[in-house]
Amino acid sequence: MDELSSKDLSQMIERDHIYSVLELAGHLPYTGMDVINEVARLGYSFDNLMQDFNKVMIVKK
């Protein structure tokens, strides 16, 4: 994921309060797994990660 998309991703989480991985992926040209990897790299954690991929939610720092 490029640096601009990482910045956009952080802004969508912090400013727009979007916590659904699938919703975030819909706003960026990346897959849900790309978003999960980048969000983890940015220091966030997840809820429902091992249960249902369609319902993975980001937990704020």
JOBEL-V211379 format. One record per backbone hydrogen bond with DSSP energy under -0.5 kcal/mol. CO is the residue of the C=O (numbers start at 1). NH is the residue of the N-H. Records with the same first field share a line. If there is no record, write none. Layout:
BEGIN
CO: NH / NH
END
This chain:
BEGIN
2: 6
3: 7
4: 8
5: 9
6: 10
7: 11
8: 12
9: 13
10: 14
11: 15 / 16
12: 18
17: 19
19: 21 / 58
20: 24
21: 25
22: 26
23: 27
24: 27 / 28
25: 28 / 30
28: 30
31: 35
32: 36
33: 37
34: 38
35: 39
36: 40
37: 41
38: 42
39: 44
40: 43
45: 59
47: 57
48: 51 / 52
52: 55
53: 56
56: 21
57: 47
58: 60
59: 45
END
